[in-house]
């Protein structure tokens, strides 16, 4: 029997492309011998201090709350809460189009049965050291000139895939096989083309 691999996956709930890739990764678990460990990264952390014309201070500030709450939930209730809480947030942000992150956080915590008081972590900078440690555990493997998602499996770390819609079934498995193949090729860094469609969430 083939031993199941472990893939670490880093997400920020506000990123639609991470959401697409996370739904793909859930499909991959069904058709390939791999289990996912979910981790938190922060686009606000990544983009702080960058060009204000593309990363507004307001957007960066707003983005801290969801990842702080995920971090607080992870530290207080274990790694197993990241996926259900991330999914509850993502359904509201990406499928329902709710960009009021305070409302999203409160509803998501209620849905997964976590204490409502965790929402207070969204305003508390004392979670940032733990958040940044988890963020850098992923980002330092691929470099800071990428975004989310980041995936690491058996010593191979990569940014992406950026895909829309998320492949299902064996199509998901074949994409996984291809990504591992190119990411594991010595000296391979990038394969890219312009995006011609927005995220398709169906």
C-alpha positions in Angstrom: 0.0 0.0 0.0 1.3 3.4 -0.9 2.1 5.6 2.1 0.0 8.7 2.1 1.9 12.0 1.7 1.4 15.1 3.8 0.9 18.4 2.1 1.0 21.7 4.0 -1.2 24.3 2.5 -1.1 28.0 3.5 -4.2 30.3 2.9 -5.5 33.7 3.6 -9.4 33.7 3.7 -9.6 36.9 1.7 -7.8 35.6 -1.4 -10.2 34.1 -4.1 -7.3 32.2 -5.7 -6.4 30.5 -2.5 -10.0 29.6 -2.1 -10.1 28.0 -5.6 -6.9 26.1 -4.9 -8.2 24.9 -1.5 -11.3 23.5 -3.1 -9.1 21.7 -5.6 -6.9 20.4 -2.8 -9.9 18.9 -1.1 -10.7 17.0 -4.4 -7.0 15.9 -4.6 -7.3 14.2 -1.1 -10.1 12.0 -2.6 -8.2 10.7 -5.6 -4.5 10.8 -4.5 -2.7 9.4 -1.4 -2.2 12.8 0.3 -3.6 14.4 3.4 -3.5 18.2 3.9 -2.4 20.2 6.9 -3.9 23.6 6.8 -1.9 26.7 7.8 -2.5 30.4 7.8 -0.6 33.1 5.9 -1.4 36.8 5.7 -1.6 38.9 2.6 -1.6 41.9 4.9 1.7 40.8 6.4 3.1 40.1 2.9 1.9 43.4 1.3 2.7 45.8 4.2 5.2 48.4 3.1 4.7 47.6 -0.6 3.4 50.0 -3.3 0.3 51.7 -2.0 -1.1 52.1 -5.5 -1.7 48.3 -5.6 -2.0 47.5 -1.9 -4.0 50.2 -0.2 -3.4 50.8 3.5 -7.2 50.3 4.1 -7.2 46.9 2.4 -4.1 45.8 4.3 -5.6 46.9 7.6 -8.9 45.2 6.9 -7.2 42.0 6.0 -5.7 41.4 9.4 -8.9 40.4 11.2 -9.7 37.1 9.5 -6.1 35.7 9.8 -5.8 36.8 13.4 -9.0 35.0 14.3 -7.8 31.9 12.4 -4.6 32.0 14.3 -6.3 32.5 17.7 -8.6 29.6 16.9 -5.6 27.4 15.9 -3.7 28.1 19.1 -6.8 27.8 21.3 -8.6 24.9 19.8 -6.0 23.0 17.7 -5.0 22.7 14.0 -8.2 20.8 13.2 -10.3 24.0 13.4 -8.5 25.8 10.5 -10.2 24.1 7.6 -13.8 24.3 8.9 -13.4 27.9 10.0 -11.6 28.9 6.8 -14.3 27.2 4.8 -17.1 28.9 6.8 -15.3 32.3 6.2 -14.6 31.5 2.5 -18.2 30.5 1.7 -19.4 33.9 2.9 -16.6 36.0 1.4 -16.3 34.3 -2.0 -19.6 32.5 -2.6 -21.9 35.0 -1.0 -19.8 38.1 -1.7 -19.9 39.4 1.9 -16.9 41.7 2.3 -17.9 42.8 5.9 -15.2 40.7 7.5 -16.5 41.4 11.1 -19.9 40.0 10.2 -18.2 37.1 8.3 -16.1 36.2 11.3 -18.9 36.2 13.8 -21.2 34.0 11.5 -18.3 31.6 10.7 -17.4 31.1 14.4 -21.1 30.4 15.2 -21.3 27.9 12.3 -18.4 25.8 13.4 -19.2 26.1 17.1 -16.3 28.1 18.3 -16.6 30.8 21.0 -17.9 34.1 19.8 -15.2 35.8 21.9 -12.6 34.7 19.3 -13.9 37.5 17.1 -12.1 39.9 19.4 -8.8 38.6 18.2 -9.3 40.4 14.9 -8.4 43.7 16.6 -5.6 42.3 18.8 -2.0 42.6 17.6 -0.8 40.2 20.3 -1.7 37.4 17.9 0.6 38.7 15.2 3.9 37.0 16.3 2.2 33.6 16.1 0.6 34.5 12.8 3.8 35.7 11.3 5.6 32.6 12.4 3.1 30.4 10.6 3.1 32.8 7.6 6.9 32.6 7.3 7.0 28.8 7.7 5.3 28.7 4.3 6.5 31.9 2.6 10.1 31.5 3.4 10.1 28.2 1.4 9.1 29.9 -1.8 10.2 33.5 -1.5 8.3 36.7 -0.8 7.7 37.6 -4.4 4.7 35.3 -4.5 1.3 35.3 -2.9 -1.2 32.6 -1.8 -1.7 29.7 -1.9 1.6 28.1 -1.0 1.9 24.3 -0.8 4.7 22.2 0.5 5.0 18.4 0.1 8.0 16.2 0.7 10.5 19.1 0.6 9.0 20.7 -2.5 7.3 24.0 -2.0 5.5 26.1 -4.6 3.1 29.0 -5.1 -0.2 28.0 -6.8 -1.8 26.6 -8.7 -3.9 29.6 -9.8 -6.8 27.8 -11.5 -10.4 28.5 -12.3 -12.7 26.7 -11.9 -11.3 24.2 -9.4 -10.8 20.8 -11.1 -12.8 17.9 -9.7 -12.3 14.2 -9.6 -9.5 12.7 -11.7 -8.9 16.1 -13.3 -7.9 17.3 -9.9 -5.6 14.4 -9.5 -3.9 14.9 -12.8 -3.3 18.5 -12.1 -1.7 17.5 -8.8 0.5 15.0 -10.6 1.6 17.7 -13.0 2.3 20.3 -10.4 4.4 18.0 -8.4 6.3 16.9 -11.5 7.3 20.5 -12.6 7.8 21.7 -9.0 10.2 18.8 -8.3 12.3 19.4 -11.4 15.7 20.8 -10.4 16.1 24.4 -11.5 12.4 24.9 -12.4 11.0 28.2 -11.1 8.1 29.4 -13.1 5.5 28.6 -15.7 2.9 31.2 -16.3 0.3 32.8 -18.7 -2.0 35.7 -18.4 -5.3 35.1 -16.5 -8.2 35.4 -18.9 -11.0 34.6 -16.5 -12.1 35.4 -13.0 -12.6 32.9 -10.2 -15.5 30.5 -11.1 -16.8 29.3 -7.8 -19.3 26.7 -9.0 
